[in-house]
Amino acid sequence: MEATKLFHQVQTDLVLYNEQYKLCVESTAVALLCYIGWRDLRTFKISNESVLLLILLYALYAFATRPQQEILSNIILAAIMFGSLLYCYTKRFVGGGDVKLIPVVCLWVGAHCALLFSMLLLVFIFLHSLAARMGWARTATMGQQQALPYAPSVAAAMIATILLGCL
């Protein structure tokens, strides 16, 4: 009972500075997403530290701006996405970094922005694959197929979702 009371008190205190706090956390998340996208584009790797930092930023963001029920639904959505992506990973459709990154992004997006994020993600993946076909973007050989790094598209869709004010 005391933990719930403390949670509500801290949330109430943060409401006084909500806009500045929200802007700072979102700006930091955008910078981190740019780094994650750029690094994956160059090295085809997504570091665990970057994903953990994105989770920490979500916790700071959600603690001050989202009700407990919404946080719980975001966690359930992220768990479902993790399970789905883990299956895709076993079939070698996606890489391990994508299995880490996309569920964390789903925490941020939540069910209320999922449609917008999905449409933006589809557009950015299409543009990235088009650029790769034209030789403007790097690909990696996986078996007999060429693989794209998905983090740049995921990061771009997440940043666009933030900039459009959906969060």
Residue frames as a rotation matrix with the C-alpha (Angstrom) as fourth column:
MET 1
0.567 0.823 0.000 0.00
0.823 -0.567 0.000 0.00
0.000 0.000 -1.000 0.00
GLU 2
0.451 -0.478 -0.754 2.85
0.172 -0.782 0.599 2.38
-0.876 -0.399 -0.270 0.82
ALA 3
-0.604 -0.711 0.360 4.55
0.466 0.052 0.883 1.76
-0.647 0.701 0.300 -2.55
THR 4
-0.104 0.667 0.738 1.39
0.963 -0.117 0.242 2.78
0.248 0.736 -0.630 -4.41
LYS 5
0.797 0.389 -0.462 1.08
0.539 -0.802 0.255 5.89
-0.272 -0.453 -0.849 -2.27
LEU 6
0.013 -0.899 -0.439 4.72
0.162 -0.431 0.888 6.80
-0.987 -0.083 0.139 -2.93
PHE 7
-0.578 -0.168 0.798 4.25
0.774 0.196 0.602 6.18
-0.258 0.966 0.017 -6.68
HIS 8
0.363 0.821 0.442 1.27
0.884 -0.452 0.114 8.56
0.294 0.349 -0.890 -6.79
GLN 9
0.715 -0.151 -0.682 3.10
0.326 -0.792 0.517 11.20
-0.618 -0.592 -0.517 -4.73
VAL 10
-0.392 -0.918 -0.058 6.12
0.284 -0.181 0.942 11.18
-0.875 0.353 0.332 -7.04
GLN 11
-0.401 0.335 0.852 3.85
0.911 0.054 0.408 11.30
0.091 0.941 -0.328 -10.09
THR 12
0.700 0.705 -0.115 2.02
0.714 -0.688 0.125 14.27
0.009 -0.169 -0.986 -8.59
ASP 13
0.368 -0.650 -0.665 5.30
0.175 -0.654 0.736 16.08
-0.913 -0.387 -0.126 -7.90
LEU 14
-0.629 -0.671 0.392 6.53
0.469 0.073 0.880 15.46
-0.619 0.738 0.269 -11.45
VAL 15
0.226 0.792 0.567 3.31
0.973 -0.151 -0.177 16.90
-0.054 0.592 -0.804 -12.91
LEU 16
0.676 -0.002 -0.737 4.59
0.210 -0.958 0.196 20.34
-0.706 -0.287 -0.647 -11.92
TYR 17
-0.100 -0.814 -0.572 7.56
-0.632 -0.392 0.669 19.90
-0.769 0.428 -0.475 -14.27
ASN 18
0.329 0.337 0.882 5.95
0.193 0.891 -0.412 17.41
-0.924 0.306 0.228 -16.62
GLU 19
0.992 0.123 -0.007 6.55
0.019 -0.206 -0.978 19.16
-0.122 0.971 -0.207 -19.95
GLN 20
0.397 -0.915 -0.068 10.24
-0.909 -0.381 -0.170 19.88
0.129 0.130 -0.983 -19.33
TYR 21
-0.158 -0.410 0.898 10.82
-0.593 0.767 0.246 16.42
-0.789 -0.494 -0.364 -17.89
LYS 22
0.584 0.481 0.654 9.01
0.219 0.682 -0.698 14.75
-0.782 0.551 0.293 -20.77
LEU 23
0.941 -0.248 -0.228 10.96
-0.319 -0.440 -0.839 16.78
0.108 0.863 -0.494 -23.34
CYS 24
0.091 -0.969 0.231 14.30
-0.983 -0.050 0.178 15.91
-0.161 -0.243 -0.956 -21.72
VAL 25
-0.133 -0.106 0.986 13.58
-0.245 0.967 0.071 12.18
-0.961 -0.232 -0.154 -21.63
GLU 26
0.791 0.474 0.388 12.19
0.259 0.316 -0.913 12.13
-0.555 0.822 0.127 -25.18
SER 27
0.762 -0.567 -0.314 15.19
-0.638 -0.573 -0.515 14.11
0.112 0.593 -0.798 -26.48
THR 28
-0.192 -0.839 0.510 17.59
-0.854 0.399 0.334 11.70
-0.484 -0.371 -0.793 -24.84
ALA 29
0.150 0.336 0.930 15.66
0.105 0.930 -0.353 8.77
-0.983 0.151 0.104 -26.31
VAL 30
0.977 0.192 -0.094 15.80
-0.055 -0.200 -0.978 10.33
-0.207 0.961 -0.184 -29.80
ALA 31
0.329 -0.931 -0.156 19.57
-0.943 -0.316 -0.106 10.80
0.049 0.182 -0.982 -29.50
LEU 32
-0.309 -0.411 0.857 19.98
-0.544 0.816 0.195 7.22
-0.780 -0.407 -0.476 -28.32
LEU 33
0.543 0.582 0.605 17.80
0.206 0.606 -0.768 5.90
-0.814 0.542 0.209 -31.15
CYS 34
0.856 -0.322 -0.405 19.94
-0.514 -0.447 -0.732 7.82
0.054 0.835 -0.548 -33.67
TYR 35
-0.140 -0.958 0.250 23.03
-0.968 0.185 0.168 6.18
-0.207 -0.218 -0.954 -32.20
ILE 36
-0.114 0.165 0.980 21.46
-0.170 0.968 -0.183 2.70
-0.979 -0.187 -0.083 -32.24
GLY 37
0.848 0.508 0.152 20.30
0.083 0.157 -0.984 3.12
-0.524 0.847 0.091 -35.84
TRP 38
0.629 -0.682 -0.374 23.64
-0.764 -0.450 -0.463 4.47
0.147 0.576 -0.804 -37.02
ARG 39
-0.280 -0.778 0.562 25.63
-0.840 0.482 0.250 1.75
-0.466 -0.402 -0.789 -35.25
ASP 40
0.138 0.400 0.906 23.44
0.077 0.908 -0.412 -1.03
-0.987 0.127 0.094 -36.65
LEU 41
0.951 0.205 -0.233 23.68
-0.184 -0.232 -0.955 0.50
-0.250 0.951 -0.182 -40.12
ARG 42
0.367 -0.905 -0.215 27.48
-0.899 -0.286 -0.333 0.43
0.239 0.316 -0.918 -39.91
THR 43
-0.603 -0.747 0.282 28.23
-0.797 0.549 -0.249 -2.73
0.031 -0.375 -0.927 -37.90
PHE 44
-0.023 0.717 -0.697 25.02
-0.367 0.642 0.673 -4.82
0.930 0.271 0.248 -37.99
LYS 45
-0.509 -0.153 -0.847 25.13
0.682 0.529 -0.505 -4.90
0.525 -0.835 -0.165 -34.19
ILE 46
0.329 0.603 0.727 22.88
-0.253 -0.686 0.682 -3.48
0.910 -0.408 -0.073 -31.46
SER 47
-0.691 -0.719 -0.070 24.60
-0.108 0.199 -0.974 -3.26
0.715 -0.666 -0.215 -28.09
ASN 48
-0.071 0.623 -0.779 22.95
0.825 0.476 0.305 -4.56
0.561 -0.621 -0.547 -24.95
GLU 49
-0.635 -0.247 -0.732 23.94
0.685 -0.618 -0.386 -1.37
-0.357 -0.747 0.561 -23.13
SER 50
-0.956 0.293 0.006 22.02
-0.244 -0.807 0.537 0.78
0.162 0.512 0.843 -25.59
VAL 51
-0.246 0.907 -0.342 18.89
0.112 0.377 0.920 -1.33
0.963 0.188 -0.194 -25.24
LEU 52
-0.136 0.144 -0.980 19.17
0.965 0.242 -0.098 -1.28
0.223 -0.960 -0.172 -21.44
LEU 53
-0.890 -0.209 -0.405 19.55
0.307 -0.932 -0.193 2.49
-0.337 -0.296 0.894 -21.51
LEU 54
-0.717 0.697 0.029 16.42
-0.318 -0.364 0.876 2.75
0.621 0.618 0.482 -23.68
ILE 55
-0.016 0.685 -0.728 14.56
0.613 0.582 0.534 0.61
0.790 -0.438 -0.430 -21.10
LEU 56
-0.458 -0.229 -0.859 15.79
0.863 -0.345 -0.368 2.90
-0.212 -0.910 0.356 -18.30
LEU 57
-0.992 0.112 -0.056 14.62
-0.123 -0.952 0.282 5.96
-0.022 0.286 0.958 -20.23
TYR 58
-0.341 0.923 -0.179 11.22
-0.002 0.190 0.982 4.33
0.940 0.335 -0.063 -20.72
ALA 59
-0.075 0.298 -0.952 10.98
0.924 0.380 0.047 3.64
0.375 -0.876 -0.304 -16.98
LEU 60
-0.765 -0.258 -0.591 11.79
0.495 -0.822 -0.282 7.29
-0.412 -0.508 0.756 -16.22
TYR 61
-0.893 0.450 -0.011 9.30
-0.313 -0.604 0.733 8.45
0.323 0.658 0.680 -18.85
ALA 62
-0.236 0.859 -0.455 6.48
0.199 0.501 0.843 6.09
0.951 0.108 -0.289 -17.93
PHE 63
-0.442 0.013 -0.897 6.86
0.886 0.163 -0.435 6.65
0.141 -0.986 -0.084 -14.21
ALA 64
-0.785 0.047 -0.618 6.02
0.212 -0.917 -0.338 10.31
-0.583 -0.396 0.710 -14.64
THR 65
-0.726 0.424 -0.541 3.63
-0.664 -0.638 0.390 10.35
-0.180 0.643 0.745 -17.58
ARG 66
-0.407 0.566 -0.717 1.67
-0.413 0.586 0.697 7.10
0.815 0.580 -0.005 -17.77
PRO 67
0.321 0.577 0.751 -0.87
-0.946 0.161 0.281 5.45
0.042 -0.801 0.598 -15.48
GLN 68
-0.407 -0.542 0.735 -0.03
-0.669 0.725 0.164 2.04
-0.622 -0.425 -0.658 -14.02
GLN 69
0.397 0.638 0.660 -2.58
0.036 0.707 -0.706 0.20
-0.917 0.304 0.258 -16.18
GLU 70
0.924 -0.090 -0.371 -1.05
-0.382 -0.248 -0.890 1.59
-0.012 0.964 -0.264 -19.37
ILE 71
-0.061 -0.994 0.086 2.45
-0.997 0.065 0.042 0.63
-0.047 -0.084 -0.995 -18.22
LEU 72
-0.245 0.040 0.969 1.21
-0.320 0.940 -0.120 -2.91
-0.915 -0.340 -0.217 -17.61
SER 73
0.773 0.570 0.279 -0.43
0.089 0.338 -0.937 -3.11
-0.629 0.749 0.210 -21.05
ASN 74
0.635 -0.630 -0.448 2.80
-0.758 -0.394 -0.520 -1.83
0.151 0.670 -0.727 -22.64
ILE 75
-0.352 -0.767 0.536 4.77
-0.838 0.514 0.186 -4.55
-0.418 -0.384 -0.823 -20.86
ILE 76
0.148 0.491 0.858 2.32
0.023 0.866 -0.499 -7.20
-0.989 0.094 0.117 -22.09
LEU 77
0.953 0.182 -0.241 2.60
-0.209 -0.178 -0.962 -5.87
-0.218 0.967 -0.132 -25.65
ALA 78
0.208 -0.960 -0.188 6.40
-0.973 -0.183 -0.142 -5.94
0.102 0.213 -0.972 -25.42
ALA 79
-0.343 -0.300 0.890 6.34
-0.529 0.845 0.081 -9.52
-0.776 -0.443 -0.449 -24.11
ILE 80
0.603 0.622 0.500 4.09
0.131 0.541 -0.831 -10.63
-0.787 0.566 0.244 -26.98
MET 81
0.857 -0.337 -0.390 6.40
-0.504 -0.394 -0.768 -8.94
0.105 0.855 -0.508 -29.49
PHE 82
-0.115 -0.946 0.304 9.43
-0.962 0.183 0.203 -10.54
-0.248 -0.269 -0.931 -27.86
GLY 83
-0.077 0.166 0.983 7.88
-0.139 0.975 -0.175 -13.98
-0.987 -0.150 -0.052 -28.18
SER 84
0.882 0.453 0.132 6.92
0.093 0.107 -0.990 -13.39
-0.462 0.885 0.052 -31.80
LEU 85
0.651 -0.696 -0.304 10.36
-0.731 -0.466 -0.498 -12.08
0.205 0.547 -0.812 -32.68
LEU 86
-0.176 -0.690 0.702 12.07
-0.760 0.548 0.349 -14.92
-0.626 -0.472 -0.621 -30.86
TYR 87
0.395 0.402 0.826 10.18
0.230 0.828 -0.512 -17.33
-0.890 0.392 0.235 -33.12
CYS 88
0.996 -0.033 -0.084 11.24
-0.091 -0.354 -0.931 -15.27
0.001 0.935 -0.355 -36.18
TYR 89
0.266 -0.959 0.101 14.82
-0.954 -0.247 0.171 -15.37
-0.139 -0.141 -0.980 -34.89
THR 90
-0.080 -0.270 0.960 14.76
-0.268 0.933 0.240 -19.16
-0.960 -0.238 -0.147 -34.75
LYS 91
0.632 0.357 0.687 13.66
0.554 0.411 -0.724 -19.15
-0.541 0.839 0.062 -38.41
ARG 92
-0.399 -0.916 -0.036 16.48
0.710 -0.333 0.620 -16.63
-0.580 0.221 0.784 -39.19
PHE 93
0.345 0.593 0.728 14.08
0.879 -0.475 -0.030 -13.93
0.328 0.650 -0.685 -40.39
VAL 94
0.812 -0.105 0.573 15.50
-0.234 -0.960 0.155 -11.31
0.534 -0.260 -0.805 -37.99
GLY 95
-0.191 -0.961 -0.199 18.73
0.094 0.184 -0.978 -10.85
0.977 -0.205 0.055 -36.09
GLY 96
-0.116 0.063 -0.991 19.26
0.928 0.363 -0.085 -11.02
0.355 -0.930 -0.101 -32.36
GLY 97
-0.933 -0.271 -0.235 19.58
0.338 -0.884 -0.324 -7.25
-0.120 -0.382 0.916 -32.00
ASP 98
-0.619 0.774 0.130 16.16
-0.402 -0.455 0.795 -6.76
0.675 0.440 0.592 -33.52
VAL 99
0.053 0.611 -0.790 14.71
0.512 0.663 0.546 -9.23
0.857 -0.434 -0.277 -31.02
LYS 100
-0.430 -0.287 -0.856 16.09
0.897 -0.244 -0.368 -7.00
-0.103 -0.926 0.362 -28.26
LEU 101
-0.985 -0.140 -0.101 15.23
0.130 -0.986 0.100 -3.62
-0.114 0.086 0.990 -29.75
ILE 102
-0.610 0.783 0.124 11.70
-0.079 -0.216 0.973 -3.95
0.789 0.584 0.193 -31.10
PRO 103
0.115 0.695 -0.709 10.05
0.804 0.354 0.478 -5.07
0.584 -0.625 -0.518 -27.84
VAL 104
-0.442 -0.326 -0.836 11.67
0.790 -0.583 -0.190 -2.13
-0.426 -0.744 0.515 -26.03
VAL 105
-0.988 0.146 0.053 10.37
-0.090 -0.816 0.571 0.23
0.127 0.559 0.819 -28.70
CYS 106
-0.270 0.941 -0.206 6.94
0.310 0.287 0.906 -1.38
0.912 0.181 -0.369 -28.21
LEU 107
-0.216 0.137 -0.967 7.15
0.971 -0.071 -0.227 -0.38
-0.099 -0.988 -0.117 -24.54
TRP 108
-0.842 -0.194 -0.504 7.46
0.190 -0.980 0.059 3.22
-0.506 -0.046 0.862 -25.66
VAL 109
-0.879 0.473 -0.060 4.86
-0.222 -0.294 0.930 3.05
0.422 0.830 0.364 -28.40
GLY 110
-0.700 0.648 0.300 2.16
-0.185 0.241 -0.953 1.12
-0.689 -0.723 -0.049 -26.56
ALA 111
-0.406 0.638 0.654 -1.11
0.809 0.584 -0.068 0.01
-0.425 0.501 -0.754 -28.08
HIS 112
0.471 0.695 -0.543 -2.37
0.402 -0.717 -0.570 3.57
-0.785 0.050 -0.617 -28.55
CYS 113
0.331 -0.416 -0.847 0.39
-0.721 -0.690 0.057 4.44
-0.608 0.592 -0.529 -31.08
ALA 114
-0.199 -0.483 0.852 1.02
0.058 0.862 0.503 0.98
-0.978 0.150 -0.144 -32.53
LEU 115
0.567 0.476 0.673 -0.84
0.676 0.199 -0.710 1.60
-0.472 0.857 -0.209 -35.80
LEU 116
0.945 -0.258 -0.199 1.00
-0.316 -0.876 -0.365 4.84
-0.080 0.408 -0.909 -36.54
PHE 117
0.112 -0.962 0.247 4.35
-0.707 0.098 0.700 3.29
-0.698 -0.253 -0.670 -35.61
SER 118
-0.002 -0.063 0.998 3.66
0.349 0.935 0.060 0.21
-0.937 0.349 0.020 -37.76
MET 119
0.856 0.355 0.375 2.77
0.473 -0.248 -0.846 2.31
-0.208 0.901 -0.380 -40.80
LEU 120
0.743 -0.650 -0.161 5.86
-0.658 -0.753 0.004 4.46
-0.123 0.103 -0.987 -40.37
LEU 121
-0.026 -0.761 0.648 8.00
-0.419 0.597 0.684 1.35
-0.908 -0.254 -0.334 -39.89
LEU 122
0.384 0.246 0.890 6.65
0.613 0.653 -0.445 -0.14
-0.691 0.716 0.100 -43.10
VAL 123
0.999 -0.014 0.050 7.49
0.026 -0.701 -0.712 3.07
0.046 0.713 -0.700 -45.01
PHE 124
0.461 -0.885 0.062 11.02
-0.841 -0.413 0.350 3.26
-0.284 -0.214 -0.935 -43.59
ILE 125
-0.024 -0.440 0.898 11.74
-0.032 0.898 0.439 -0.44
-0.999 -0.018 -0.036 -44.25
PHE 126
0.710 0.333 0.620 10.50
0.593 0.193 -0.782 0.00
-0.380 0.923 -0.061 -47.82
LEU 127
0.922 -0.383 -0.053 12.75
-0.369 -0.829 -0.421 3.04
0.117 0.408 -0.906 -48.33
HIS 128
0.190 -0.892 0.411 15.72
-0.751 0.138 0.646 1.25
-0.633 -0.431 -0.643 -46.75
SER 129
0.117 -0.115 0.986 15.25
0.336 0.939 0.070 -1.85
-0.935 0.323 0.149 -48.89
LEU 130
0.925 0.216 0.312 14.90
0.368 -0.312 -0.876 0.34
-0.091 0.925 -0.368 -51.98
ALA 131
0.672 -0.740 -0.033 18.15
-0.738 -0.672 0.060 2.10
-0.066 -0.016 -0.998 -51.10
ALA 132
0.007 -0.669 0.743 19.85
-0.398 0.680 0.616 -1.27
-0.917 -0.300 -0.262 -50.61
ARG 133
0.502 0.262 0.824 18.63
0.567 0.619 -0.543 -2.50
-0.653 0.740 0.162 -54.00
MET 134
0.970 -0.130 0.205 20.09
0.073 -0.650 -0.756 0.58
0.232 0.749 -0.621 -55.63
GLY 135
0.259 -0.941 -0.217 23.40
0.763 0.337 -0.551 0.01
0.592 -0.023 0.806 -53.83
TRP 136
0.078 -0.179 0.981 23.12
-0.243 -0.957 -0.155 3.03
0.967 -0.226 -0.118 -51.57
ALA 137
0.436 0.107 0.894 22.84
-0.899 0.009 0.437 1.03
0.039 -0.994 0.101 -48.32
ARG 138
-0.630 -0.766 -0.132 24.94
-0.736 0.642 -0.215 -1.83
0.249 -0.038 -0.968 -47.02
THR 139
0.681 0.728 -0.080 23.62
-0.664 0.660 0.351 -5.35
0.308 -0.186 0.933 -46.68
ALA 140
-0.343 -0.740 0.579 25.06
-0.851 0.506 0.142 -8.46
-0.398 -0.444 -0.803 -45.05
THR 141
-0.206 0.218 -0.954 25.05
-0.631 0.716 0.299 -11.94
0.748 0.664 -0.010 -46.53
MET 142
-0.315 0.203 0.927 23.10
-0.793 0.480 -0.375 -14.43
-0.521 -0.854 0.010 -44.42
GLY 143
0.044 0.271 0.962 23.11
0.243 0.931 -0.273 -17.81
-0.969 0.246 -0.025 -46.07
GLN 144
-0.474 -0.152 0.868 22.01
0.864 0.113 0.491 -17.25
-0.173 0.982 0.078 -49.63
GLN 145
0.502 0.742 0.445 20.16
0.776 -0.613 0.146 -13.97
0.381 0.272 -0.884 -48.99
GLN 146
-0.585 -0.597 0.548 21.06
0.312 -0.790 -0.528 -10.39
0.748 -0.138 0.649 -48.31
ALA 147
0.120 0.586 -0.802 20.05
0.985 0.031 0.170 -9.03
0.125 -0.810 -0.573 -44.90
LEU 148
0.037 0.002 0.999 19.19
0.114 -0.994 -0.002 -5.45
0.993 0.114 -0.037 -43.96
PRO 149
-0.868 -0.208 -0.452 19.81
0.475 -0.076 -0.877 -3.93
0.148 -0.975 0.165 -40.56
TYR 150
0.014 0.987 0.160 16.34
0.765 -0.114 0.633 -3.09
0.643 0.114 -0.757 -39.21
ALA 151
-0.078 -0.047 -0.996 17.41
0.922 -0.383 -0.054 -0.77
-0.379 -0.923 0.073 -36.38
PRO 152
-0.960 -0.249 -0.126 17.70
0.193 -0.918 0.346 2.32
-0.202 0.308 0.930 -38.64
SER 153
-0.545 0.829 0.128 14.10
0.050 -0.121 0.991 1.83
0.837 0.546 0.024 -39.81
VAL 154
0.152 0.573 -0.805 12.87
0.872 0.305 0.382 1.06
0.464 -0.761 -0.453 -36.29
ALA 155
-0.457 -0.412 -0.788 14.68
0.764 -0.636 -0.110 4.12
-0.456 -0.652 0.606 -34.92
ALA 156
-0.984 0.096 0.148 13.34
0.016 -0.787 0.617 6.37
0.176 0.610 0.773 -37.68
ALA 157
-0.203 0.974 -0.101 9.76
0.299 0.160 0.941 5.16
0.932 0.161 -0.324 -37.11
MET 158
0.126 0.201 -0.971 10.08
0.987 0.073 0.143 5.64
0.099 -0.977 -0.190 -33.35
ILE 159
-0.753 -0.459 -0.471 11.56
0.504 -0.863 0.036 9.13
-0.422 -0.211 0.882 -33.76
ALA 160
-0.817 0.516 0.258 8.80
-0.038 -0.494 0.869 10.08
0.576 0.699 0.423 -36.20
THR 161
0.071 0.855 -0.515 6.20
0.669 0.342 0.660 8.77
0.740 -0.391 -0.547 -33.72
ILE 162
-0.163 -0.222 -0.961 7.74
0.922 -0.380 -0.068 10.95
-0.350 -0.898 0.267 -31.00
LEU 163
-0.942 -0.299 -0.153 7.92
0.225 -0.900 0.372 13.99
-0.249 0.316 0.915 -33.27
LEU 164
-0.569 0.805 0.167 4.30
0.095 -0.136 0.986 13.56
0.817 0.577 0.001 -34.31
GLY 165
-0.622 0.236 0.747 3.35
-0.730 -0.521 -0.443 13.77
0.284 -0.820 0.496 -30.64
CYS 166
0.156 0.738 -0.656 1.70
-0.362 0.661 0.658 10.39
0.919 0.134 0.370 -30.41
LEU 167
-0.440 -0.359 -0.823 3.46
0.563 0.603 -0.565 9.34
0.699 -0.712 -0.063 -27.21
